[in-house]
Amino acid sequence: MKKFIPVFVVTLAVILFFNGKKYDELVSSRLSSSIAVCLEGQSCGQATAMNVAAGGASRSAESIYSSGCAACHDAGIAGAPMMGNKAQWEARQAKGYEMLVNNAYNGINGMPAKGLCADCTKEEIGIAVQYMLDTI
Ligand code: HEC
C-alpha cells in the first residue's frame, strides 16, 4: 500500500499541473476577446453596426475603395480592371451596373466576394463600384 502513495501524489501533481494550464489558457482566451465598453453620451460602434445590418452605407465610397479594393484595382493585380483605365472598364460596363455590383458582391473569377471589405453591404459595394466607374 505504501508504494501507491507516491504514485498517487505524482498523478495528483500531474493532474493539477495540466488543469492549471488549461485554466490559464481559458482565462487568457477570454481576456483577448474584444469587449466594447460604451458610455452614455458617447458614439458607439453599435450605431454603425445597426446601419450596416439595415443595409445602409455608413462609409464613404473613397474609404471603401482604398481599404477594400485598391490593393488589386490600383495596379490591376490578377487581371483586375485598373482604376481609371477606360478601355478595361468599358468592356465590363457593357454588362450593366447591376451585374457589376452583383459580381463584385458575390465574387467572380479572381475577384473575391466583397473584395477585402468582408463587412460591406451590397449598397457599399455598389458605391465603391460607382466610384471606380466615375474615374473613367
Ligand atoms: C484580391 C484582389 C481584388 C480585390 C481586393 C478587389 N477586386 Fe475587384 N476584381 C479583381 C479581379 C481579379 C477582377 C477580374 C475578375 C474577372 O472578371 O476575371 C475584378 C473585377 C471586378 C469588377 C468587374 C466585375 C465584372 O463582372 O466584370 C468589379 C465591379 C470589381 N472587381 C469591384 C471591386 C470592388 C468594389 C472591390 C472592393 C470592395 C474590389 N473589386 C476588390 C480583384 C479584386
Backbone and ligand atoms as CSV (ligand in chain L), in Angstrom:
chain,resi,resn,atom,element,x,y,z
A,1,MET,N,N,0.828,-1.207,0.000
A,1,MET,CA,C,0.000,0.000,0.000
A,1,MET,C,C,0.861,1.255,0.000
A,2,LYS,N,N,2.012,1.177,0.735
A,2,LYS,CA,C,2.885,2.352,0.827
A,2,LYS,C,C,3.416,2.754,-0.544
A,3,LYS,N,N,3.574,1.763,-1.439
A,3,LYS,CA,C,4.099,2.034,-2.775
A,3,LYS,C,C,3.147,2.939,-3.570
A,4,PHE,N,N,1.888,2.821,-3.261
A,4,PHE,CA,C,0.901,3.556,-4.067
A,4,PHE,C,C,0.806,5.026,-3.718
A,5,ILE,N,N,1.255,5.362,-2.508
A,5,ILE,CA,C,1.125,6.772,-2.093
A,5,ILE,C,C,1.925,7.701,-3.011
A,6,PRO,N,N,3.243,7.415,-3.263
A,6,PRO,CA,C,3.963,8.329,-4.180
A,6,PRO,C,C,3.318,8.365,-5.563
A,7,VAL,N,N,2.857,7.229,-6.040
A,7,VAL,CA,C,2.231,7.186,-7.368
A,7,VAL,C,C,0.999,8.094,-7.366
A,8,PHE,N,N,0.252,7.974,-6.290
A,8,PHE,CA,C,-0.953,8.793,-6.157
A,8,PHE,C,C,-0.592,10.287,-6.138
A,9,VAL,N,N,0.477,10.622,-5.388
A,9,VAL,CA,C,0.876,12.038,-5.266
A,9,VAL,C,C,1.329,12.572,-6.628
A,10,VAL,N,N,2.137,11.753,-7.344
A,10,VAL,CA,C,2.629,12.197,-8.658
A,10,VAL,C,C,1.454,12.393,-9.612
A,11,THR,N,N,0.536,11.440,-9.619
A,11,THR,CA,C,-0.636,11.543,-10.506
A,11,THR,C,C,-1.418,12.818,-10.202
A,12,LEU,N,N,-1.608,13.045,-8.892
A,12,LEU,CA,C,-2.351,14.230,-8.474
A,12,LEU,C,C,-1.639,15.503,-8.941
A,13,ALA,N,N,-0.281,15.502,-8.797
A,13,ALA,CA,C,0.500,16.676,-9.189
A,13,ALA,C,C,0.353,16.917,-10.695
A,14,VAL,N,N,0.396,15.830,-11.485
A,14,VAL,CA,C,0.284,15.953,-12.941
A,14,VAL,C,C,-1.090,16.509,-13.311
A,15,ILE,N,N,-2.109,15.957,-12.660
A,15,ILE,CA,C,-3.472,16.423,-12.961
A,15,ILE,C,C,-3.616,17.914,-12.632
A,16,LEU,N,N,-3.105,18.288,-11.450
A,16,LEU,CA,C,-3.221,19.687,-11.046
A,16,LEU,C,C,-2.453,20.593,-12.003
A,17,PHE,N,N,-1.245,20.122,-12.411
A,17,PHE,CA,C,-0.413,20.923,-13.308
A,17,PHE,C,C,-1.133,21.193,-14.627
A,18,PHE,N,N,-1.646,20.126,-15.236
A,18,PHE,CA,C,-2.304,20.308,-16.528
A,18,PHE,C,C,-3.623,21.067,-16.417
A,19,ASN,N,N,-4.320,20.797,-15.319
A,19,ASN,CA,C,-5.552,21.552,-15.102
A,19,ASN,C,C,-5.253,23.033,-15.012
A,20,GLY,N,N,-4.178,23.335,-14.289
A,20,GLY,CA,C,-3.784,24.733,-14.117
A,20,GLY,C,C,-3.519,25.378,-15.458
A,21,LYS,N,N,-2.838,24.649,-16.323
A,21,LYS,CA,C,-2.513,25.194,-17.647
A,21,LYS,C,C,-3.776,25.487,-18.433
A,22,LYS,N,N,-4.675,24.530,-18.392
A,22,LYS,CA,C,-5.924,24.702,-19.132
A,22,LYS,C,C,-6.673,25.933,-18.640
A,23,TYR,N,N,-6.670,26.078,-17.321
A,23,TYR,CA,C,-7.371,27.220,-16.732
A,23,TYR,C,C,-6.759,28.529,-17.220
A,24,ASP,N,N,-5.411,28.570,-17.222
A,24,ASP,CA,C,-4.726,29.779,-17.699
A,24,ASP,C,C,-5.095,30.088,-19.147
A,25,GLU,N,N,-5.132,29.016,-19.958
A,25,GLU,CA,C,-5.465,29.225,-21.370
A,25,GLU,C,C,-6.881,29.777,-21.517
A,26,LEU,N,N,-7.781,29.196,-20.704
A,26,LEU,CA,C,-9.176,29.654,-20.751
A,26,LEU,C,C,-9.267,31.135,-20.416
A,27,VAL,N,N,-8.567,31.507,-19.328
A,27,VAL,CA,C,-8.637,32.896,-18.887
A,27,VAL,C,C,-8.065,33.807,-19.959
A,28,SER,N,N,-6.887,33.440,-20.513
A,28,SER,CA,C,-6.285,34.348,-21.480
A,28,SER,C,C,-7.109,34.426,-22.756
A,29,SER,N,N,-7.776,33.305,-23.121
A,29,SER,CA,C,-8.596,33.404,-24.332
A,29,SER,C,C,-9.812,34.287,-24.090
A,30,ARG,N,N,-10.307,34.257,-22.852
A,30,ARG,CA,C,-11.459,35.133,-22.564
A,30,ARG,C,C,-11.039,36.591,-22.505
A,31,LEU,N,N,-9.821,36.809,-21.991
A,31,LEU,CA,C,-9.340,38.186,-21.890
A,31,LEU,C,C,-9.109,38.796,-23.258
A,32,SER,N,N,-8.702,37.943,-24.229
A,32,SER,CA,C,-8.373,38.506,-25.543
A,32,SER,C,C,-9.601,38.759,-26.409
A,33,SER,N,N,-10.767,38.236,-25.996
A,33,SER,CA,C,-11.947,38.526,-26.816
A,33,SER,C,C,-12.303,40.002,-26.663
A,34,SER,N,N,-12.718,40.611,-27.749
A,34,SER,CA,C,-12.896,42.055,-27.701
A,34,SER,C,C,-14.212,42.431,-27.031
A,35,ILE,N,N,-14.105,43.288,-26.084
A,35,ILE,CA,C,-15.293,43.760,-25.380
A,35,ILE,C,C,-15.327,45.273,-25.532
A,36,ALA,N,N,-16.416,45.777,-26.033
A,36,ALA,CA,C,-16.507,47.219,-26.199
A,36,ALA,C,C,-17.331,47.812,-25.062
A,37,VAL,N,N,-16.746,48.762,-24.380
A,37,VAL,CA,C,-17.486,49.434,-23.325
A,37,VAL,C,C,-17.958,50.773,-23.878
A,38,CYS,N,N,-19.203,51.045,-23.676
A,38,CYS,CA,C,-19.792,52.219,-24.274
A,38,CYS,C,C,-20.531,53.014,-23.204
A,39,LEU,N,N,-20.148,54.249,-23.026
A,39,LEU,CA,C,-20.799,55.051,-22.003
A,39,LEU,C,C,-21.888,55.929,-22.618
A,40,GLU,N,N,-22.842,56.293,-21.780
A,40,GLU,CA,C,-23.925,57.128,-22.264
A,40,GLU,C,C,-23.365,58.445,-22.802
A,41,GLY,N,N,-23.868,58.878,-23.942
A,41,GLY,CA,C,-23.408,60.140,-24.498
A,41,GLY,C,C,-22.271,59.958,-25.485
A,42,GLN,N,N,-21.650,58.775,-25.467
A,42,GLN,CA,C,-20.563,58.547,-26.430
A,42,GLN,C,C,-21.138,57.906,-27.682
A,43,SER,N,N,-20.470,58.128,-28.811
A,43,SER,CA,C,-20.948,57.438,-30.003
A,43,SER,C,C,-20.324,56.048,-30.016
A,44,CYS,N,N,-21.149,55.055,-30.179
A,44,CYS,CA,C,-20.673,53.678,-30.064
A,44,CYS,C,C,-20.665,52.997,-31.420
A,45,GLY,N,N,-19.927,51.923,-31.492
A,45,GLY,CA,C,-19.862,51.136,-32.717
A,45,GLY,C,C,-21.214,50.554,-33.091
A,46,GLN,N,N,-22.076,50.413,-32.085
A,46,GLN,CA,C,-23.372,49.778,-32.297
A,46,GLN,C,C,-24.205,50.476,-33.373
A,47,ALA,N,N,-24.172,51.784,-33.354
A,47,ALA,CA,C,-24.972,52.534,-34.314
A,47,ALA,C,C,-24.531,52.191,-35.728
A,48,THR,N,N,-23.213,52.095,-35.910
A,48,THR,CA,C,-22.677,51.765,-37.227
A,48,THR,C,C,-23.091,50.348,-37.593
A,49,ALA,N,N,-22.962,49.435,-36.619
A,49,ALA,CA,C,-23.299,48.037,-36.884
A,49,ALA,C,C,-24.764,47.935,-37.292
A,50,MET,N,N,-25.629,48.707,-36.640
A,50,MET,CA,C,-27.043,48.650,-36.955
A,50,MET,C,C,-27.301,49.203,-38.360
A,51,ASN,N,N,-26.575,50.267,-38.678
A,51,ASN,CA,C,-26.691,50.842,-40.009
A,51,ASN,C,C,-26.347,49.830,-41.083
A,52,VAL,N,N,-25.236,49.134,-40.848
A,52,VAL,CA,C,-24.761,48.161,-41.826
A,52,VAL,C,C,-25.764,47.016,-41.932
A,53,ALA,N,N,-26.272,46.567,-40.765
A,53,ALA,CA,C,-27.229,45.465,-40.766
A,53,ALA,C,C,-28.495,45.858,-41.519
A,54,ALA,N,N,-28.844,47.130,-41.437
A,54,ALA,CA,C,-30.054,47.594,-42.109
A,54,ALA,C,C,-29.813,47.852,-43.592
A,55,GLY,N,N,-28.595,47.616,-44.053
A,55,GLY,CA,C,-28.300,47.753,-45.474
A,55,GLY,C,C,-27.851,49.144,-45.866
A,56,GLY,N,N,-27.615,50.000,-44.894
A,56,GLY,CA,C,-27.211,51.367,-45.202
A,56,GLY,C,C,-25.722,51.444,-45.492
A,57,ALA,N,N,-25.319,52.505,-46.164
A,57,ALA,CA,C,-23.904,52.710,-46.419
A,57,ALA,C,C,-23.404,53.752,-45.437
A,58,SER,N,N,-22.556,53.332,-44.495
A,58,SER,CA,C,-22.113,54.281,-43.491
A,58,SER,C,C,-20.694,54.765,-43.761
A,59,ARG,N,N,-20.038,54.175,-44.767
A,59,ARG,CA,C,-18.678,54.606,-45.094
A,59,ARG,C,C,-18.697,55.279,-46.457
A,60,SER,N,N,-17.707,56.107,-46.692
A,60,SER,CA,C,-17.667,56.778,-47.991
A,60,SER,C,C,-17.121,55.825,-49.040
A,61,ALA,N,N,-17.487,56.095,-50.293
A,61,ALA,CA,C,-17.026,55.255,-51.403
A,61,ALA,C,C,-15.502,55.236,-51.428
A,62,GLU,N,N,-14.906,56.402,-51.176
A,62,GLU,CA,C,-13.459,56.505,-51.242
A,62,GLU,C,C,-12.793,55.625,-50.181
A,63,SER,N,N,-13.350,55.635,-48.959
A,63,SER,CA,C,-12.716,54.844,-47.906
A,63,SER,C,C,-12.918,53.346,-48.142
A,64,ILE,N,N,-14.070,52.969,-48.701
A,64,ILE,CA,C,-14.291,51.548,-49.027
A,64,ILE,C,C,-13.298,51.140,-50.112
A,65,TYR,N,N,-13.175,51.990,-51.125
A,65,TYR,CA,C,-12.252,51.665,-52.216
A,65,TYR,C,C,-10.825,51.526,-51.689
A,66,SER,N,N,-10.373,52.508,-50.911
A,66,SER,CA,C,-8.956,52.469,-50.531
A,66,SER,C,C,-8.641,51.324,-49.573
A,67,SER,N,N,-9.590,50.939,-48.718
A,67,SER,CA,C,-9.264,49.831,-47.813
A,67,SER,C,C,-9.679,48.473,-48.375
A,68,GLY,N,N,-10.684,48.445,-49.258
A,68,GLY,CA,C,-11.187,47.139,-49.697
A,68,GLY,C,C,-10.921,46.759,-51.139
A,69,CYS,N,N,-10.562,47.710,-51.975
A,69,CYS,CA,C,-10.456,47.407,-53.408
A,69,CYS,C,C,-9.107,47.802,-54.007
A,70,ALA,N,N,-8.498,48.869,-53.471
A,70,ALA,CA,C,-7.291,49.430,-54.083
A,70,ALA,C,C,-6.159,48.409,-54.192
A,71,ALA,N,N,-6.079,47.497,-53.229
A,71,ALA,CA,C,-4.984,46.517,-53.215
A,71,ALA,C,C,-4.868,45.813,-54.560
A,72,CYS,N,N,-5.985,45.549,-55.209
A,72,CYS,CA,C,-5.944,44.876,-56.519
A,72,CYS,C,C,-6.224,45.830,-57.671
A,73,HIS,N,N,-7.174,46.742,-57.466
A,73,HIS,CA,C,-7.626,47.560,-58.602
A,73,HIS,C,C,-6.716,48.742,-58.919
A,74,ASP,N,N,-5.835,49.139,-58.003
A,74,ASP,CA,C,-4.880,50.207,-58.313
A,74,ASP,C,C,-3.895,49.740,-59.376
A,75,ALA,N,N,-3.359,48.546,-59.185
A,75,ALA,CA,C,-2.300,48.073,-60.082
A,75,ALA,C,C,-2.777,46.992,-61.053
A,76,GLY,N,N,-4.035,46.581,-60.944
A,76,GLY,CA,C,-4.541,45.542,-61.842
A,76,GLY,C,C,-4.041,44.154,-61.484
A,77,ILE,N,N,-3.958,43.872,-60.192
A,77,ILE,CA,C,-3.494,42.561,-59.715
A,77,ILE,C,C,-4.437,41.458,-60.211
A,78,ALA,N,N,-3.861,40.374,-60.669
A,78,ALA,CA,C,-4.609,39.178,-61.090
A,78,ALA,C,C,-5.631,39.461,-62.183
A,79,GLY,N,N,-5.377,40.521,-62.961
A,79,GLY,CA,C,-6.284,40.837,-64.060
A,79,GLY,C,C,-7.458,41.709,-63.658
A,80,ALA,N,N,-7.374,42.323,-62.481
A,80,ALA,CA,C,-8.453,43.220,-62.044
A,80,ALA,C,C,-8.457,44.454,-62.938
A,81,PRO,N,N,-9.641,44.891,-63.386
A,81,PRO,CA,C,-9.685,46.133,-64.186
A,81,PRO,C,C,-9.129,47.292,-63.360
A,82,MET,N,N,-8.193,48.017,-63.956
A,82,MET,CA,C,-7.480,49.046,-63.194
A,82,MET,C,C,-8.276,50.325,-63.014
A,83,MET,N,N,-8.095,50.916,-61.857
A,83,MET,CA,C,-8.714,52.201,-61.549
A,83,MET,C,C,-8.328,53.209,-62.636
A,84,GLY,N,N,-9.321,53.846,-63.250
A,84,GLY,CA,C,-9.048,54.889,-64.226
A,84,GLY,C,C,-8.750,54.388,-65.639
A,85,ASN,N,N,-8.723,53.082,-65.840
A,85,ASN,CA,C,-8.419,52.550,-67.183
A,85,ASN,C,C,-9.709,52.380,-67.989
A,86,LYS,N,N,-9.920,53.339,-68.867
A,86,LYS,CA,C,-11.176,53.414,-69.609
A,86,LYS,C,C,-11.458,52.138,-70.411
A,87,ALA,N,N,-10.458,51.683,-71.154
A,87,ALA,CA,C,-10.662,50.520,-72.030
A,87,ALA,C,C,-11.058,49.285,-71.200
A,88,GLN,N,N,-10.360,49.061,-70.104
A,88,GLN,CA,C,-10.658,47.886,-69.281
A,88,GLN,C,C,-12.057,47.953,-68.663
A,89,TRP,N,N,-12.453,49.154,-68.276
A,89,TRP,CA,C,-13.763,49.276,-67.628
A,89,TRP,C,C,-14.918,49.307,-68.617
A,90,GLU,N,N,-14.676,49.862,-69.799
A,90,GLU,CA,C,-15.767,49.947,-70.770
A,90,GLU,C,C,-16.269,48.563,-71.167
A,91,ALA,N,N,-15.327,47.637,-71.327
A,91,ALA,CA,C,-15.716,46.275,-71.693
A,91,ALA,C,C,-16.620,45.676,-70.607
A,92,ARG,N,N,-16.310,45.972,-69.359
A,92,ARG,CA,C,-17.091,45.428,-68.241
A,92,ARG,C,C,-18.422,46.149,-68.093
A,93,GLN,N,N,-18.389,47.444,-68.362
A,93,GLN,CA,C,-19.584,48.271,-68.184
A,93,GLN,C,C,-20.739,47.793,-69.069
A,94,ALA,N,N,-20.374,47.128,-70.176
A,94,ALA,CA,C,-21.390,46.627,-71.095
A,94,ALA,C,C,-22.351,45.665,-70.390
A,95,LYS,N,N,-21.880,45.041,-69.311
A,95,LYS,CA,C,-22.736,44.112,-68.554
A,95,LYS,C,C,-23.830,44.847,-67.778
A,96,GLY,N,N,-23.623,46.135,-67.580
A,96,GLY,CA,C,-24.581,46.909,-66.795
A,96,GLY,C,C,-24.133,47.017,-65.340
A,97,TYR,N,N,-24.465,48.145,-64.736
A,97,TYR,CA,C,-24.040,48.444,-63.365
A,97,TYR,C,C,-24.489,47.370,-62.368
A,98,GLU,N,N,-25.768,46.950,-62.487
A,98,GLU,CA,C,-26.311,45.948,-61.548
A,98,GLU,C,C,-25.481,44.669,-61.550
A,99,MET,N,N,-25.148,44.211,-62.760
A,99,MET,CA,C,-24.380,42.974,-62.899
A,99,MET,C,C,-22.982,43.133,-62.298
A,100,LEU,N,N,-22.376,44.292,-62.524
A,100,LEU,CA,C,-21.033,44.541,-61.976
A,100,LEU,C,C,-21.078,44.501,-60.445
A,101,VAL,N,N,-22.117,45.133,-59.886
A,101,VAL,CA,C,-22.243,45.151,-58.420
A,101,VAL,C,C,-22.476,43.728,-57.906
A,102,ASN,N,N,-23.346,42.989,-58.581
A,102,ASN,CA,C,-23.602,41.596,-58.178
A,102,ASN,C,C,-22.319,40.780,-58.203
A,103,ASN,N,N,-21.537,40.930,-59.274
A,103,ASN,CA,C,-20.309,40.160,-59.399
A,103,ASN,C,C,-19.279,40.555,-58.344
A,104,ALA,N,N,-19.214,41.859,-58.042
A,104,ALA,CA,C,-18.270,42.303,-57.016
A,104,ALA,C,C,-18.731,41.808,-55.639
A,105,TYR,N,N,-20.029,41.783,-55.426
A,105,TYR,CA,C,-20.578,41.363,-54.123
A,105,TYR,C,C,-20.443,39.852,-53.932
A,106,ASN,N,N,-20.706,39.100,-54.995
A,106,ASN,CA,C,-20.680,37.634,-54.870
A,106,ASN,C,C,-19.347,37.018,-55.269
A,107,GLY,N,N,-18.489,37.806,-55.943
A,107,GLY,CA,C,-17.210,37.289,-56.414
A,107,GLY,C,C,-17.328,36.737,-57.827
A,108,ILE,N,N,-16.256,36.915,-58.598
A,108,ILE,CA,C,-16.232,36.360,-59.963
A,108,ILE,C,C,-14.765,36.111,-60.317
A,109,ASN,N,N,-14.444,34.905,-60.734
A,109,ASN,CA,C,-13.058,34.507,-61.065
A,109,ASN,C,C,-12.081,34.939,-59.959
A,110,GLY,N,N,-11.100,35.806,-60.315
A,110,GLY,CA,C,-10.099,36.223,-59.319
A,110,GLY,C,C,-10.606,37.288,-58.368
A,111,MET,N,N,-11.827,37.741,-58.587
A,111,MET,CA,C,-12.403,38.790,-57.735
A,111,MET,C,C,-13.112,38.138,-56.550
A,112,PRO,N,N,-12.516,38.260,-55.338
A,112,PRO,CA,C,-13.154,37.631,-54.184
A,112,PRO,C,C,-14.439,38.363,-53.799
A,113,ALA,N,N,-15.421,37.656,-53.271
A,113,ALA,CA,C,-16.680,38.278,-52.865
A,113,ALA,C,C,-16.395,39.453,-51.929
A,114,LYS,N,N,-16.920,40.613,-52.261
A,114,LYS,CA,C,-16.776,41.854,-51.485
A,114,LYS,C,C,-15.339,42.361,-51.405
A,115,GLY,N,N,-14.442,41.840,-52.217
A,115,GLY,CA,C,-13.039,42.271,-52.170
A,115,GLY,C,C,-12.460,42.056,-50.791
A,116,LEU,N,N,-11.833,43.092,-50.243
A,116,LEU,CA,C,-11.273,42.968,-48.886
A,116,LEU,C,C,-12.207,43.617,-47.873
A,117,CYS,N,N,-13.425,43.880,-48.262
A,117,CYS,CA,C,-14.378,44.521,-47.352
A,117,CYS,C,C,-15.433,43.498,-46.926
A,118,ALA,N,N,-15.028,42.600,-46.028
A,118,ALA,CA,C,-15.880,41.473,-45.646
A,118,ALA,C,C,-17.212,41.921,-45.044
A,119,ASP,N,N,-17.220,43.085,-44.375
A,119,ASP,CA,C,-18.467,43.517,-43.730
A,119,ASP,C,C,-19.226,44.554,-44.559
A,120,CYS,N,N,-18.859,44.680,-45.817
A,120,CYS,CA,C,-19.560,45.635,-46.682
A,120,CYS,C,C,-20.967,45.147,-47.021
A,121,THR,N,N,-21.905,46.076,-47.071
A,121,THR,CA,C,-23.243,45.742,-47.556
A,121,THR,C,C,-23.198,45.832,-49.086
A,122,LYS,N,N,-24.251,45.346,-49.708
A,122,LYS,CA,C,-24.311,45.417,-51.171
A,122,LYS,C,C,-24.304,46.879,-51.629
A,123,GLU,N,N,-24.973,47.707,-50.850
A,123,GLU,CA,C,-25.015,49.129,-51.200
A,123,GLU,C,C,-23.614,49.743,-51.161
A,124,GLU,N,N,-22.836,49.341,-50.156
A,124,GLU,CA,C,-21.473,49.874,-50.039
A,124,GLU,C,C,-20.595,49.390,-51.194
A,125,ILE,N,N,-20.770,48.115,-51.584
A,125,ILE,CA,C,-20.024,47.612,-52.747
A,125,ILE,C,C,-20.447,48.419,-53.977
A,126,GLY,N,N,-21.751,48.704,-54.046
A,126,GLY,CA,C,-22.282,49.473,-55.173
A,126,GLY,C,C,-21.648,50.852,-55.291
A,127,ILE,N,N,-21.499,51.549,-54.159
A,127,ILE,CA,C,-20.922,52.904,-54.265
A,127,ILE,C,C,-19.424,52.829,-54.577
A,128,ALA,N,N,-18.781,51.741,-54.149
A,128,ALA,CA,C,-17.356,51.577,-54.488
A,128,ALA,C,C,-17.196,51.299,-55.986
A,129,VAL,N,N,-18.127,50.502,-56.551
A,129,VAL,CA,C,-18.092,50.235,-57.997
A,129,VAL,C,C,-18.316,51.551,-58.749
A,130,GLN,N,N,-19.315,52.326,-58.299
A,130,GLN,CA,C,-19.602,53.609,-58.936
A,130,GLN,C,C,-18.396,54.538,-58.855
A,131,TYR,N,N,-17.707,54.502,-57.727
A,131,TYR,CA,C,-16.506,55.326,-57.511
A,131,TYR,C,C,-15.455,54.997,-58.577
A,132,MET,N,N,-15.307,53.700,-58.891
A,132,MET,CA,C,-14.330,53.313,-59.918
A,132,MET,C,C,-14.818,53.725,-61.306
A,133,LEU,N,N,-16.130,53.540,-61.548
A,133,LEU,CA,C,-16.667,53.892,-62.864
A,133,LEU,C,C,-16.569,55.408,-63.101
A,134,ASP,N,N,-16.677,56.184,-62.027
A,134,ASP,CA,C,-16.612,57.640,-62.163
A,134,ASP,C,C,-15.237,58.130,-62.612
A,135,THR,N,N,-14.214,57.310,-62.469
A,135,THR,CA,C,-12.863,57.766,-62.821
A,135,THR,C,C,-12.515,57.525,-64.293
A,136,ILE,N,N,-13.388,56.833,-65.007
A,136,ILE,CA,C,-13.019,56.515,-66.394
A,136,ILE,C,C,-13.580,57.528,-67.386
L,1,HEC,C1,C,-7.913,40.334,-54.272
L,1,HEC,C2,C,-7.993,41.258,-55.359
L,1,HEC,C3,C,-9.242,42.084,-55.538
L,1,HEC,C4,C,-9.824,42.924,-54.621
L,1,HEC,C5,C,-9.389,43.203,-53.180
L,1,HEC,C6,C,-10.969,43.510,-55.275
L,1,HEC,N1,N,-11.060,43.038,-56.552
L,1,HEC,FE1,FE,-12.483,43.523,-57.907
L,1,HEC,N2,N,-11.634,42.275,-59.254
L,1,HEC,C7,C,-10.493,41.522,-59.053
L,1,HEC,C8,C,-10.207,40.738,-60.244
L,1,HEC,C9,C,-9.050,39.786,-60.414
L,1,HEC,C10,C,-11.240,41.030,-61.161
L,1,HEC,C11,C,-11.412,40.458,-62.562
L,1,HEC,C12,C,-12.301,39.230,-62.429
L,1,HEC,C13,C,-12.603,38.612,-63.778
L,1,HEC,O1,O,-13.595,39.019,-64.403
L,1,HEC,O2,O,-11.849,37.758,-64.182
L,1,HEC,C14,C,-12.099,42.006,-60.513
L,1,HEC,C15,C,-13.230,42.539,-61.097
L,1,HEC,C16,C,-14.053,43.466,-60.512
L,1,HEC,C17,C,-15.239,44.037,-61.135
L,1,HEC,C18,C,-15.761,43.693,-62.517
L,1,HEC,C19,C,-16.690,42.510,-62.386
L,1,HEC,C20,C,-17.240,42.084,-63.720
L,1,HEC,O3,O,-18.352,41.498,-63.712
L,1,HEC,O4,O,-16.604,42.275,-64.752
L,1,HEC,C21,C,-15.792,44.903,-60.253
L,1,HEC,C22,C,-17.035,45.734,-60.447
L,1,HEC,C23,C,-14.954,44.875,-59.068
L,1,HEC,N3,N,-13.925,43.995,-59.259
L,1,HEC,C24,C,-15.199,45.627,-57.948
L,1,HEC,C25,C,-14.449,45.555,-56.782
L,1,HEC,C26,C,-14.755,46.307,-55.600
L,1,HEC,C27,C,-15.916,47.281,-55.457
L,1,HEC,C28,C,-13.802,45.979,-54.680
L,1,HEC,C29,C,-13.691,46.467,-53.258
L,1,HEC,C30,C,-14.848,46.380,-52.411
L,1,HEC,C31,C,-12.915,45.006,-55.291
L,1,HEC,N4,N,-13.336,44.784,-56.567
L,1,HEC,C32,C,-11.823,44.404,-54.673
L,1,HEC,C33,C,-9.723,41.501,-57.920
L,1,HEC,C34,C,-10.020,42.178,-56.746
